[in-house]
Amino acid sequence: MLGVVLLAALACGGDDDSGSKGGETTGPTVVETSVAGIGRLTAEQLLPDLSGIGLARSEVQVAPFSQLDEAGVLYGEPVDGTAIKLIIYVFDDEAAAEAHFSLLVDAFENMPVAALLADPLSAGDPGNLPPVNARVVVGPEVADEAVYFRTKTVDGSGQHVWTDVHRIDSVAVVVQVLAREKPIADERREATIAAIAEKLDGG
């Protein structure tokens, strides 16, 4: 299914070894960064609770060999058409976050249809296939920078994937929402980034 593949496209590899389960937290222990010794929440600690909109959280996923402070999680179930894929990256400074934000935007803007096919060669020259995403202008205005995408076509279940790439200070965020109806997608997009922004504000 197109939506499932897209939601998995940026999934971090491996499971979290901390023993955290969906919906459980380990407490807001703050780590120190190199930015003038300011304490900051980790990427995992910034993952929000979205049970208020009826979506349970999967186990946290982390990339075991990554140099980045990153964490990903899935809310809901793609097979039910209710999924949100969220990945958060925390950097030492805004410049690093800005650079990563640009890389993410470029990746989603130029993701070819071939990337979604089990056998790209069966569809001809992958270089001639158009990107799967189109930029859209409407999205939640919470971040310092944000670019929004939507798949150009629906999948076999009539669903689009909305992908929002945000930067808030030194944090980069990818929110992917699988939904059939735009009002539902918009509600989930807004709820997700607003919950992260609240955590960053100390809420």
N, C-alpha and C positions, 0 to 999 in steps of 0.2 A: 504494500500500500504506500502510495507516494508520501502521505503525511507521516507515516511511521518512519520511513527512511530519512526524511528530512529532520524529524525530531531526534533521530539517532546520529545525525551527521556530525554533530559536535559533542557527542557524549564522551565524557572522560572515561578512560579505560580503568578497569579494576574496581574492586569494592573497597569501601572504607574499612580499615582494620580496627577502628576505635570501638566497634560494637554498637554504634548508634543505629537505631532503627527508625523507621518512618514515624514522625510525630514526636519523637523523643529528643530531648536536648541535653547537653552535658553541662550547661551553665555558662554564663557569659564571661569566661576567663579571657582577659585581654592580653594580647601579645604586643611586644615592642617592635617598632620598625626603625629604620635608619633615619627617618624624618624627624630630626631634632628630638628623638626619644619619645615621640608622642605615642601613646597606647592606641591601638586600633583593633577592631574586630577582624577575625580571620574571614576568609571567604565562606567557610562552612558555617560560621556563626552568623553570617548575614543572610543565610537561607531563611526565608520567611515561613510562617505557618499560614497556609491558605485554607484551613478547615472551615473558615468563615464563609467561603464560597463553595463549600462542599467537596473539596478536593483533598484526598489523603496524599501523603508524601511517601515516596519510595526511600530505600536506603540511600545515603549520600554516596556519590561516586567521586573518587579522586584519581588523578593521574599519578601512579606511583613513582614515575621517574621524571616527572616534570619539575622544572626549576621555578615554576610559577606557584603562587598561592591561589589555587583554583578549586572550586567544588561545583558539582552538578547534581541535579536531582530531577526526578520526574514526578509530577503531580497528576493524579487521575490515571486513566487507562486509555491508550490510543485506540484500542478496539472499540471502546464505547464512544469515541468522538469527544472526549472530555479532557484531553491531555494538555499539560503545559510542561515543556522542557526548559529548565533554567540552569544557566551556568554563570558563575560569578568569579571574577578575577580581581585580586587585590594587589596593588603595586605600592612601591615605596614613595612614589611621587606622581604628580599629574602628568609630567612629560612621558613617563613610561606608559601610563594608562592611555594617553592620547595616541601614542604609537600603536598600541595593541588595538585600540578602538578602530583605527584606520585599517589595520590588517583584517579585522573581522568584517568590516563593511565591504572591503574589496573582495573577500572570500565569498560572502553571500551574494554580492552583486554579480559576480562572475561564475557562480556555481553552474556548470553546464548540465543539461539534461543527461548527458552521458554518465555523470557521476551517480545517477540514480538507477542505472541499468545494470543488471547482473552481467551482461555481456555487451559492453559498449560497441564492440566491433560489428555486432549484428545489426546495428542501426546506422552503419556507414561511418564516415569520418567524424570522430567526436569533435574535432575542431570546427566543424560546420554546424554543430547543433547549438541552438540558442540557449542563453541562460534560462534557468528554471524560474528565477525570481524577477519581480518587477518592483521598482521603488514605489512607495506610496507616501503621500504627504501627511496623512492623518495618523496621529498617535498621541500617547500621553505626554504632556509637556512638563516633565519633572526634572530631567537630567540637564547637565551642562551641554552635552552633545547627544544627539539621537538621530538615527536613520532607520526607516521602517520599510519592510519588504512584505510582499505577499506572493505566493505562488501564482503563476500566470493562469494555470488551469487547475481544476479540482481533481482529486484522486477518484478511484473507483467507487468510493462511498459518498462522493459529493462534498468533500471537505477541502478547504484551503489550509495552508500553513502561513500564519502571520509570524514574521521574525522581526523583533525589535532589538536593535543594538544601541545600548546606552553607555554614556560615561558620566559618572557623578564623582567629581573630585578625582581621586586616584583609584577609583573602582570602575571596571568595565563589566557590563552585564549583557547577556544574551537571553532574551525571552522569546520562546517559540510556542505559539498557541495553535492547536489543531481544533478547528471548529467548522461547522457548516454555515452558521449564520453570523454576520458581521457584528450585530449587537452583543452577542455572547462573547465573541472574540475580543471586542473592545473592552467589555467589562473585566475580562480576565487579564488582559494586557495592563490595564490601568491598576487593577488591584495588586498585581505582582510587583510592578516597579514602585508603586506607592508604599508598599510594605517594606521594601528594601530601603527606600529613602527615609522612612520613619526610623528604621534601625540606625542608619547612618547619622541621623539627627539626635540619637540618644533615646529614642522612644521605645 
